[in-house]
Amino acid sequence: MISFLPPALIFIAGAALIPFLNGRLRQAYIILLPCLAFLNLLNMPEGSAWIFNFWEYQLTFARVDKLSMVFGYIFVIMAFAGGIYAAHEKDKLQLTAAFLYAGSSLGVVFAGDYLTLYIFWEIMAFASFCLVFAKQTQRAIKAAFRYIMVHLFGGLMLMIGILMQVAETGSLEFNLIGLNGIASAFILLGFAVNAAIFPLSAWLTDAYPESTVVGTVFLSAFTTKTAVYVLARGFAGTDLLVWAGITMIIYGIVFAILENDMRRVLSYSIINQVGFMVVGIGIGTELAINGAAAHAFAHILYKALLMMSAGAVLYLTGRSKTSQLGGLYKTMPLTLLFAVVGAASISGFPLTGGFISKSMISSAAGHEHMIVIWLLLTLASAGVFLHAGIKFPYFVFFAKDSGLRPDEKKLPLNMKVSMAFLSFMCILIGVFPQILYRLLPYPVDYLPYTGDHVISQLQLLMFSALAFFMMLKFLKRTETLTLDTDWFYRRGANIVIAYISIPVAWTYNKLGYVFLEKIPNLATWFSKNPLRAMRIGIDKLVVSMVGGKKALKRLEKQKESYPGPLKQWSISTAVSVALVIFAIYLILFFFYA
């Protein structure tokens, strides 16, 4: 007897009830629902359950092992923290979409087959689209539609790959496949879109900063991490991912340093941090996969915390550009404290979650004698401290005083509690790493707190801090416009639409005339004179095919006896009818041959 529910079902069914709840009942509900899901996780034994037959295939809604469970735990924890943070929110669209988003992400994580994965994958895209759209500004609406178009493309690539894979193997089961053919290449491309692998990454920094305060917090956690999970499940050890991850890391650092908007800085930082995970998956050893999973766990905690602190600033000031902020430490000390904890964790300071997770990936590269990769990861760690560890808190809370004096007491208590909870979690797993290590897919014998590691990491961070303040005059806050790869589909789409609009409009006008005027008139006359219409049609067809243009002209002299629509028949019409009849004949011939 099955003693648990699929985690996705709890959230998706729970999301359906949110629109019918109000006030404190709704607040309690969105906090207690993840608690119920967490208790359900604790009761899930390893193995496969909730299996249904679909034609000759099996659909598995609960494939439970250590890899799926570590992502399951952090997704439910994130939903709990997000629920607390959103408790004051009255917009039911956001809350419903947020929990549908969390549920569909869990559906992907526990899916044991391609079809189940794909269904939840598309639900996840729709729910996240709603979170971007929910802000309902002109910029948000445009960003939301660009977002969904990109993800529809990714979903299409994934579907093509799945169909080809099933045709080749005869199985829907989703396991390690590797990059070994066209089918796997399409599947990898579909996953790469959600992982924001460069150059398929601009959708993230285009859409996330345009979402609401609550929406951005949820968005920072699920889409890219489900992609990390499916890459770890299906493409561990794929060498291409190592260099794809390195590209993401460098790209994320460079663009985050150039960016002015605080939520856009943190969005580029997501790409940068996911790059570390993708490198670990590409290396593919047990230590590297453990590092990727651990870093995904830690990243969700500290990135959500940073987005929450940025959201708190936006909530009280209405501003998101760092050039319009500064000096907020005077009136927002608690938010500053939480932001510093998140910044320390993403930078890899000892006693924080980032320190005990990111270093596992670097160590895995070292153990495999990938010296260039190890060196690049080490340098990238310094770059992370530059853009997220220092730039974000310094320019928002310190730097030149903007004169803003937001009252932190007006910040809803639930937002403060949520940030405090995530701060506690970042420090908890940093101080007691075994809490996280016990959840990882493989046994862990890695020791993060060695004298050499602690000292070298502190030296690296201090060097980065020195470099930041030495280059501070070159990092002045300015109203910048950062051109990214989204420029191509923003401008390219306009060009394509401009070119296809002419033939589309022409076709619409021609077909509109035929289907809205000519055919209805002809059908009306035909219904009244069926025998005469058939005779005239056959005459014109036969005469045009046998006698040619001159014979048809002679026949046209009798047009005064034809109805209005038939007067406009021409040689092209007769030829078209002949071709249709010939095509039908060929189809019947080959069908019965």
Rosetta blueprint (number, residue, H / E / L):
1 M L
2 I L
3 S L
4 F L
5 L L
6 P L
7 P H
8 A H
9 L H
10 I H
11 F H
12 I H
13 A H
14 G H
15 A H
16 A H
17 L H
18 I H
19 P H
20 F H
21 L L
22 N L
23 G H
24 R H
25 L H
26 R H
27 Q H
28 A H
29 Y H
30 I H
31 I H
32 L H
33 L H
34 P H
35 C H
36 L H
37 A H
38 F H
39 L H
40 N H
41 L H
42 L H
43 N L
44 M L
45 P L
46 E L
47 G E
48 S E
49 A E
50 W E
51 I E
52 F E
53 N E
54 F E
55 W L
56 E L
57 Y E
58 Q E
59 L E
60 T E
61 F E
62 A E
63 R E
64 V E
65 D L
66 K H
67 L H
68 S H
69 M H
70 V H
71 F H
72 G H
73 Y H
74 I H
75 F H
76 V H
77 I H
78 M H
79 A H
80 F H
81 A H
82 G H
83 G H
84 I H
85 Y H
86 A L
87 A L
88 H L
89 E L
90 K L
91 D L
92 K H
93 L H
94 Q H
95 L H
96 T H
97 A H
98 A H
99 F H
100 L H
101 Y H
102 A H
103 G H
104 S H
105 S H
106 L H
107 G H
108 V H
109 V H
110 F L
111 A L
112 G L
113 D E
114 Y H
115 L H
116 T H
117 L H
118 Y H
119 I H
120 F H
121 W H
122 E H
123 I H
124 M H
125 A H
126 F H
127 A H
128 S H
129 F H
130 C H
131 L H
132 V H
133 F H
134 A L
135 K L
136 Q L
137 T L
138 Q H
139 R H
140 A H
141 I H
142 K H
143 A H
144 A H
145 F H
146 R H
147 Y H
148 I H
149 M H
150 V H
151 H H
152 L H
153 F H
154 G H
155 G H
156 L H
157 M H
158 L H
159 M H
160 I H
161 G H
162 I H
163 L H
164 M H
165 Q H
166 V H
167 A H
168 E H
169 T H
170 G L
171 S L
172 L L
173 E E
174 F L
175 N L
176 L L
177 I L
178 G L
179 L L
180 N L
181 G L
182 I H
183 A H
184 S H
185 A H
186 F H
187 I H
188 L H
189 L H
190 G H
191 F H
192 A H
193 V H
194 N H
195 A H
196 A L
197 I L
198 F L
199 P L
200 L L
201 S L
202 A H
203 W H
204 L H
205 T H
206 D H
207 A H
208 Y H
209 P H
210 E H
211 S L
212 T L
213 V H
214 V H
215 G H
216 T H
217 V H
218 F H
219 L H
220 S L
221 A L
222 F L
223 T H
224 T H
225 K H
226 T H
227 A H
228 V H
229 Y H
230 V H
231 L H
232 A H
233 R H
234 G H
235 F L
236 A L
237 G L
238 T L
239 D H
240 L H
241 L H
242 V H
243 W H
244 A H
245 G H
246 I H
247 T H
248 M H
249 I H
250 I H
251 Y H
252 G H
253 I H
254 V H
255 F H
256 A H
257 I H
258 L H
259 E L
260 N L
261 D E
262 M H
263 R H
264 R H
265 V H
266 L H
267 S H
268 Y H
269 S H
270 I H
271 I H
272 N H
273 Q H
274 V H
275 G H
276 F H
277 M H
278 V H
279 V H
280 G H
281 I H
282 G H
283 I H
284 G L
285 T L
286 E H
287 L H
288 A H
289 I H
290 N H
291 G H
292 A H
293 A H
294 A H
295 H H
296 A H
297 F H
298 A H
299 H H
300 I H
301 L H
302 Y H
303 K H
304 A H
305 L H
306 L H
307 M H
308 M H
309 S H
310 A H
311 G H
312 A H
313 V H
314 L H
315 Y H
316 L H
317 T H
318 G L
319 R L
320 S L
321 K E
322 T H
323 S H
324 Q H
325 L L
326 G L
327 G L
328 L H
329 Y H
330 K H
331 T L
332 M L
333 P H
334 L H
335 T H
336 L H
337 L H
338 F H
339 A H
340 V H
341 V H
342 G H
343 A H
344 A H
345 S H
346 I H
347 S H
348 G L
349 F L
350 P L
351 L L
352 T L
353 G H
354 G H
355 F H
356 I H
357 S H
358 K H
359 S H
360 M H
361 I H
362 S H
363 S H
364 A H
365 A H
366 G H
367 H H
368 E L
369 H L
370 M L
371 I H
372 V H
373 I H
374 W H
375 L H
376 L H
377 L H
378 T H
379 L H
380 A H
381 S H
382 A H
383 G H
384 V H
385 F H
386 L H
387 H H
388 A H
389 G H
390 I H
391 K H
392 F H
393 P H
394 Y H
395 F H
396 V H
397 F H
398 F L
399 A L
400 K L
401 D L
402 S L
403 G L
404 L L
405 R L
406 P L
407 D L
408 E H
409 K H
410 K H
411 L L
412 P L
413 L H
414 N H
415 M H
416 K H
417 V H
418 S H
419 M H
420 A H
421 F H
422 L H
423 S H
424 F H
425 M H
426 C H
427 I H
428 L H
429 I H
430 G H
431 V H
432 F L
433 P L
434 Q H
435 I H
436 L H
437 Y H
438 R L
439 L L
440 L L
441 P L
442 Y L
443 P L
444 V L
445 D L
446 Y L
447 L L
448 P L
449 Y L
450 T L
451 G H
452 D H
453 H H
454 V H
455 I H
456 S H
457 Q H
458 L H
459 Q H
460 L H
461 L H
462 M H
463 F H
464 S H
465 A H
466 L H
467 A H
468 F H
469 F H
470 M H
471 M L
472 L H
473 K H
474 F H
475 L H
476 K L
477 R L
478 T L
479 E L
480 T L
481 L L
482 T L
483 L L
484 D L
485 T L
486 D H
487 W H
488 F H
489 Y H
490 R H
491 R H
492 G H
493 A H
494 N H
495 I H
496 V H
497 I H
498 A H
499 Y H
500 I H
501 S H
502 I H
503 P H
504 V H
505 A H
506 W H
507 T H
508 Y H
509 N H
510 K H
511 L H
512 G H
513 Y H
514 V H
515 F H
516 L H
517 E H
518 K H
519 I H
520 P H
521 N H
522 L H
523 A H
524 T H
525 W H
526 F H
527 S H
528 K H
529 N L
530 P H
531 L H
532 R H
533 A H
534 M H
535 R H
536 I H
537 G H
538 I H
539 D H
540 K H
541 L H
542 V H
543 V H
544 S H
545 M H
546 V H
547 G L
548 G H
549 K H
550 K H
551 A H
552 L H
553 K H
554 R H
555 L H
556 E H
557 K H
558 Q H
559 K H
560 E H
561 S H
562 Y L
563 P L
564 G L
565 P H
566 L H
567 K H
568 Q H
569 W L
570 S L
571 I H
572 S H
573 T H
574 A H
575 V H
576 S H
577 V H
578 A H
579 L H
580 V H
581 I H
582 F H
583 A H
584 I H
585 Y H
586 L H
587 I H
588 L H
589 F H
590 F H
591 F H
592 Y H
593 A L
